[in-house]
Amino acid sequence: MIKGTRAPYNQLSGLGLNMFTNDELAEIHRATLDVLSNGGIMVLNDEAQEIFYSHGCKVDKKSNIVKIPAYLVEEAIQSAPSKVLLAARDPKYDIVLEGSRVAYTTFGTGIKFLDSGTGKVKETSNKELIEASILADACESVDVFSEPLTPRDVPPEIEDLIAAETCMTNCSKHFHHIDCLSAESIRKFFAMGAAIAGGEEEMRQRPVCSVLICPVSPLQLSPEAC
């Protein structure tokens, strides 16, 4: 495939608050669309593949590669809200994400910590998660509470739900879960949030919790992410 150069094409010299020109950002976006539609991504879950296929994506069952047409990506971008409310258990900590507004959250998700009393590195437990939740609740500089560590002393199959209960019980700010392990866990996590918000509809209007999903580099959605 032959692709001619673009004219005019502006570039920035040096480093400032604007790292890329509009032309450069547009070129990155076009390259992204090209990768997703022609190279595709690896999706390691049958149900997720079916969802992609039902919306017009090309799915190769042998390689697990899903190719996403550019128009679907553009539609997804257009559907994304320009303003997002991250509600809190205590409404005074509600925060709105929009435009150039900046918010601060905690680190996530550690599996070891430095014991300040002994100076030794230890595996994290629910005790440390409780303490971190209380500390984040007290810190004025923390706007959103992301799960900073995972409790390694509980049954691994329900570790994510125990972490959610611990965080939402001990911190009154919006809770951002980083370590949900399955679709069933997500459903139970939503139910926990709904119980705090006062019902499912109230949870949709004032989402007191949210979830982060991590893809695997390069271009792979793991079974857990799906």
N, C-alpha and C positions, 0 to 999 in steps of 0.2 A: 504494500500500500504506500503510495507516494503522498506525502503531506508537505505542501509548500510552506515557506516561512510567512509570518504574519507582519503586516505593515499597516499603521505604525505600531510599534511595540515598546512601551515605556518600561524602564527599569530604575530602581532606586540605587543611589550610590551612598554607601555608609549604612549605619544602623540607627534607627529612630523608633518612635512609637509605631509607625507604620512600616512593617518589615517588607511588605510587598505592595506593588502598584495594583490597581484594579485589573490591568491587563494580565499581570502575573497570576493573580488570584483566579481570573477567568480561565487561564491556561491550565492551572492546577485542577480546576473543576472539570474541564474537558478531558484531561488525562484520567481523572478518577472515573468518569463515566465510561471511558474507553476500557479501562481495566475491568470494571464490573460487568460490562456487557460482552466483552470479547474474551477476557481471561476468566472471569467468574470468581466465585468464592467456594470453599469447601464447607459443606453443611453436613454435619455428622449426626443427623436425626431424621428418621423417615417422615414423621409428622410435619416437621418444619419444611422438609423438601416438598411435601404435598401442598402446603400453604403457599410456598413460592410458586409452584407449578400452577395452582388454581388462579393466581393473579397474573399469569402471562410470562413467567420466567422459564427458561430452558433448563431442564434437569437431566443430568447424566447419572443414572443409578449406579453404574459401575465405578465411576471415579468420585461420586458424591459432589461433583461440581455443579453449582447453580449459577447460571448467567442471567444477570438482571438488566433488562432493557433500560436505556437512558430515561425514557418517559416515566417509568415507575419511580426511579430515583428522584426525578424532578417533582413528581406528584407528592412523594413523601416529604420532600423539603418544603413544598408549598403548604402541606397540611400541618407542619410543625408550628405550634403557637409562638407568637413573638413575646408573650409574657407568661411566666409560670409561677404559680403560687405554691410555695412550700410551707404548708401550715404546720403549726406546732401544737403540742398537747396544751401548752399555755399560749393563748392567742397573742400575748404581748411579744412572743418570739417569732411570729409569722414573718416570712421574708418573701419578697417578690424578686424573681430573676427576670431581667429585661435589658435590652440594649447594652450599654457599657457599664451597668451597675456591677459592683464587685462585692462578692460575699466570701466568707472564709469558713473552711470546714477542717475537720481533724484528719489525720493520716489513717490509712487503712491498707490491708488488714494484717497486722503483725502476728507472728506465731512465737516470738521470743521477746524478752524484755530484760533490761538491765535493772537488777534489784538495787535500789538506792541505799538499802540498809547494809547489804553484804558486798555490793560491787560485783556480784556474779550474774552471768547471763542465765536466765531460766525460761522454761516453757510457760506460755501464758495460761492462765486459768480464769474461771468465772469471777474469782475474787478481784483480779486485776481489772477485768472488764467493768465490774461494779464501780471500782474506784475511779476508772477513767471516765465513766458516765457522769459521776457526781462532779468530777473536776471540770468536765466540759460544760456542764450545766451552770457552774459558777463563773466560768470565764466569759467576760463580756465580749472578747474578741472572737469567740466561736459563734458563728451564725447558724450553722447546720452541723449536726452530729453524725458523722460517718463512723461506722463500726471500726474502731482503731486497732482492735486485736480480736482474736478468736479464742473462745474458751476450749482449751485442749484437754480439760479434765472431765468432760461430759461425754455421753455416748455420741460417736461421730455422726450417726444417722439423723440425730435431732439437734446437732450442734448449732445449726443456723437458727432454729426456732428458739432455743434457749438464749442465744445471743440477742435475738430480737426482743424477747421478754425482758431480759436484763437491761438492755439499752433504753427501751421505752418506759420502763418502770422507774429508772433512776435518772433520766434526763428529760426535761420538759420541752426541749427544742425539737425541731423536725429531725426525724431519724432516717438516715440514708443507709440502707443495708447493702453490703458489698459482697456477701458470701452466701446467698441463697443457693441451695443445692439441687432443687428439682422443681418441676411445675407444681407438684403437690405442695411443696413448701411455700411457693409463691401464693397459692390459694389460701393456705392457713395464715400466712403473713398478712394478706389482705384482710382476712377475717379479724385478726388481732387489731389492725388499724381501724377497722370499722367499729369494733367494740369501744375503742378509745374515742372515736369521732362521734359516736352516737347512732350509727347505722350505716348501711352500705351507701345510700344516697348522700348522706352527710360526709362520708369518706371521699366520695367523688367531688363534692363541692369544696371540701377542706381536707386534702390529702395530707395526713400527719406523718406519712412514711413513704419512702420511694426505694427503688432498687437500681443498682448498677450492674450491668452485664458486660463482661470483658471478652472480646474476641481474642483469638490466638494469632500472633503474627507468624507468618504472613497469610492474611486472607482466609481465616478458618474460624468457623463457629463450632465449638466443642459441644458434646451432648449436654453438658451442664449449662452452657450459654443458651442453647436452644430451648 
